[in-house]
Amino acid sequence: MLHMALVFLVIGLIAALLGFTTIAGASIAIAKFLAGLFLVLFLVFLVLGMAAAKRIVG
């Protein structure tokens, strides 16, 4: 997911350099969404992992 966010970011930057503003804006928006989704899922699974480890140890 993070890889796809970086791919869309690069596509958006290249499109912006070439003057394709609509495509650039859409690609950057998709990249922001995927990066945010990655961050939320990462935090959820981090908390779940810490809770599971706490239950196993204690």
C-alpha positions in Angstrom: 0.0 0.0 0.0 2.8 2.4 0.8 4.5 1.4 -2.4 1.4 2.3 -4.4 1.2 5.6 -2.6 4.8 6.4 -3.6 4.0 5.3 -7.2 1.0 7.7 -7.4 3.2 10.4 -5.8 5.8 10.0 -8.5 3.2 9.9 -11.3 1.6 13.1 -9.9 5.0 14.9 -9.7 5.9 13.9 -13.3 2.4 14.9 -14.5 2.8 18.3 -12.7 6.1 18.9 -14.4 4.6 18.2 -17.8 1.7 20.4 -17.2 -1.1 17.9 -16.8 -2.7 19.5 -13.7 -5.8 17.4 -13.6 -4.0 14.1 -13.6 -1.4 15.5 -11.2 -4.1 16.6 -8.7 -5.9 13.3 -8.9 -2.6 11.3 -8.5 -1.6 13.4 -5.5 -5.0 13.0 -3.9 -4.8 9.2 -4.3 -1.3 9.2 -2.9 -2.5 11.1 0.2 -5.4 8.8 0.7 -3.2 5.7 0.5 -0.6 7.1 2.8 -3.2 8.0 5.3 -4.9 4.6 5.1 -1.4 3.0 5.5 -0.8 5.1 8.6 -4.1 4.2 10.2 -3.8 0.5 9.5 -0.2 0.6 10.8 -1.3 2.1 14.1 -4.2 -0.2 14.5 -2.1 -3.3 14.0 0.6 -1.9 16.2 -1.8 -1.5 19.1 -3.3 -5.0 18.4 0.2 -6.5 18.4 1.2 -4.7 21.7 -2.1 -5.9 23.3 -1.4 -9.5 22.2 2.2 -9.4 23.4 1.0 -8.0 26.8 -1.5 -10.8 27.1 1.1 -13.5 26.3 3.7 -12.1 28.7 1.4 -11.2 31.5 
